[in-house]
Amino acid sequence: MNKNNIYLPYQMKISKITQEAPGVKTFRLEFLNSGEGELFSFKTGQFGEYSVYGEGESTFCIASPHTRKGYIECTFRQVGRVTTALANQEEGAVIGFRGPYGNVFPIDDWKGKDLIFIAGGIALPPMRSVIWSCLDTRNHFKDITVFYGARTVNDLVYKQELEEWGNRSDVNLHLTVDPGGETPEWKGEVGFVPSVVENVAPSSIDAIVIVCGPPVMIKNTFPVLKKLGFEDKNIYTTLENRMKCGFGKCGRCNVGKTFVCKDGPVFTAEQLADMPGEY
């Protein structure tokens, strides 16, 4: 975040664009001012405001791990005016970035534990930052298991990285697509993510779970985890609830007494239980 003007974005050059899925792109961003880039740091779990001049800002997580320096990455789906303007940018273009904002995943507290990642659809990007941060410091953790699903094979994001994780002997990867979303070449599972998690039944002993996905997936996954013996304090998720300004000024993201942008976006299931029921 710019210390002199909290509303002033960094200027970021798009150094690489990757088409992840229909309507979904990843931008690798480098600081136009190298001095700002050298001073910049973030932690996994934090987010930023990405802007196209004259069009406005959109909120995305930082999808790259904090263990890798010199750039940040964001992944987004084209759904509205700002994301359409972003999607129309080409490599070499300059966009704005404000951040980092929000709290973090307490990775240091997870050392020596099993890690279980559960993600659905476009919700893999915030989890990607955590997964790579943990894989880049792999000796600090025990088993790492990743469950990831999407509606169709085409909707799976980070396909090359999924292949890489699947080929690693130190990662247990379970990929699934919704019934009807498979192709003749599909070698993964067919079924909804919560059902796959229940069938595999990962152990809750000395384990941390990170869940990120559409609300219906999260809603159906939490009971499965409770059935498997996971405590709410060991279940983490990240929320994006109408965040706009990034630092609690606009009030768009408040849920009861909680500001998602300041108090989150990372919460435990224990913390979510204290939020208003309609959330």
N, C-alpha and C positions, 0 to 999 in steps of 0.2 A: 504494500500500500504506500502511495506517495505521502511522505511525512509532512510536506508543506501544504498540500491540498488534497484532502481525502476524496474529492470528487474528480480529480484529474487522473485519467487513465495513462498507463504506460503505452507507448507505441510499440506494437509487436509486428514483426514481419512473418508472414506465413511461409515457412521454409519447405513444408511438405504437406500434401493433401492425400489422404487415403480414403477411398470409397469403401466403407465397411459393409453396407447393406443398402437396399433401396431406400433412398432418402436420408441415409446416415453417413456422415463424414467425420474423419478425424483430422484436426489441424495440429501440426507441430509448429510452435511459435517461438521465435527468438527475439530478444530485446533489440530494438533498433539502436538504443543507446547501450553500448557494451558495459559502461560503468554501472548503469542501473542493474543490468543483468548480474554483474559480479556481486552486488549487494543484496540481491533478491534471494529469499529462501521461503520455503513453505513446508508444511507437514502433511502427510497423507490423511485425507478426509476433508481438507479445506476446499473452498470453492472460490470462484471469481465471477466478475461481470465482464462479459465479452461484448464489444460494440462495433458497429459499422457507423461511421460518421454520417449524421443526418438521418439515421434510421432508428437509433436507440440501442438498448442493452438487453442481453439475455443472460440468465444465470445458469452456469454449468459447474460441475465439479472439475477439479484439476485431475485429469485421468492418468497422468504420468506419475511415476514414483518419486518421492523426495530424495531417493538414493541416487538419482541421475541428474546431473547438473547441466547447465548451459541452455536449457529449453524447458518449456512446459507443453502439455498436450491437452486438448479438449475434444470430446466426441459429442455430436449433437444430431438431432433429427430435425429435418426441415418441416416446420409445422405452422409458422406464422411469419409476420413481416420481417422481424429481425433475423430469424434463422434462415429465411429465404435470402435475405441480403448477404448473410454469411456464406450460404451455400453457393452464391453466385461469384464469390471471390476466387481468384486464381493464385497459384504459388507466386510469391514475390510481393503480393499486396500487403498493405499495412492496415491493421485493425487496432482497436483499443482493448486494454485489459486492466481492470481494477481488482486488486486483491493482494494477498490471500485473505479470506475471511473465514470465520467460524472456528469451531473446535476441531479436535483431531481424534483419530483412532489411537487408543493407548497401546501401541505396538510393543513398547518396552515392557509393559506389564504382562504381555502374553508370552514372553520368553520361556522356553521349557514346556510349552503346552501344545496339544494338538489344535490345529486350526481347520475349521470347516466353513467354506464359502458357499453361499447359496444365492444364485442370481437368476433373474429372468429378463429376457429381451434387452431393451436399451439401458437397463439398470446395471449392466456389467461394467460400464466405464468407471463409476466411483469405486467399485470393488477391484478393478484392474490396478489402480494405484496401490491398494493395500497388498494385493497378491504379489506384484512385482517387488514392492518394498520388502516383503517377507522372503521372497525367493532370492533377492540380492543379498540377504543376510541369512541364508538358509540354515546355517549351523545353529541358530538361536532357537529353532522350533523343532518339534517332533513331526508327526504326520501332518501333511497338508492335503486336504480333500476339497475339490471344487465340483459343485453341482451347478450346471448352467443349462437353461432351456429357453426356447423361443417358439413362436407360433409355427414357423416353417424353417426349413433348412436355410433358405435365403436370408431370413431375418437374424440369423446368428451373426454377431459382430466379432471382430478380431479373429477371423478364421485362421490366419497364419499362426497367431499366438496360441490359439486353442490346439492346433496341431503340435506346436512345440511343447505345450504343457502335457499333452497326451503321450508324447514320446519320452518324457522325463521319468526316470525311475523313482524320483522323490516326490511325485505328485500323483494323487489319485483323482482322475478326471471322469466325471459322469455327465455326458451330454444327452439331451433329450429334446424332442420337438412334440408339439401337441398332436393328438390323433388327426390324421389327414394332412399333416404338414411335412411328412417324410417324402423322400424321393427314392427311386429304385436303388440308387447308389448309397443311401444312408446306412451307416453301420452303427449309429448310436441307438439310444432307446427311444421309444415312442410312449409318451405319457406326460402328465402334468408334473411339474417340479416337486410339489409336496409329496405326491405318491412315490416318486423315485426316491426321495429322501427317506420316506418311511420304509420302503422295501430294502434299501441298503442298510438302514439303521446304524448310523455311526455312533460310536460310544460317546457318552456324555462325561466320562471320567476325565478330569483334568483337561477339558476341552473348551474352546471358545468358538462361538458361531457368529458369522457375519452374514446378515440377510439383506438383500436389496432387490427390489422388483416392483411390479405393479401392486397397488394396494390389495387387490384380490389374492395375489400370490402370497403376500406377506400375511394376510389374514388367515389363509389356509395353512401356512407353514408353521406359524407359532404353536398351534395345538399339537402338531406332529412332534415338534421339538419338546414340548412339555411332556408328551406321552413317552418320549425317549429318555426323559429324565434330566433335560437341560434346565438349569435355573435361569430365571429372567435376567439376573445380573450378569450372566455370561453370554447373553444374546445381544448383539449389536446390530443397528441398522442406521441408515442415513436418509434424511428426509429432504424434500424440496417442496416447501409449502408457500407458493406465491412470493418467494423472495424477490426483492427488487433492489433496495438500496445497498444491502450487504452489511449494514452495521446498526440496525435497529432504529433508524430515524423515521422511516415511512410508515411503520406499523402494519404493513400488509401481511407479514408472515406470523403475527402473534397468534398463539393458541392458548387461551386462558392467560396465565402469567408468563408464558414461555414465548420467547422470540426465537424462531427456528434459526435465523441467521447468526444470532449472538450466542444462544445457549446450545445450539446445534451447529451443523446439521446432524452430528453423530449422537445417537441416543441408545441407551439400553432398553430392552423390553420392560425392565423395571421402571424406568423413567416414563416410558410411554403410557404405562398403566395409570400414572398420576395425571395425565392430560385429560381434557374434557372428552366425554364419550363420543361426541360426534366426529372427533378427529380419527 
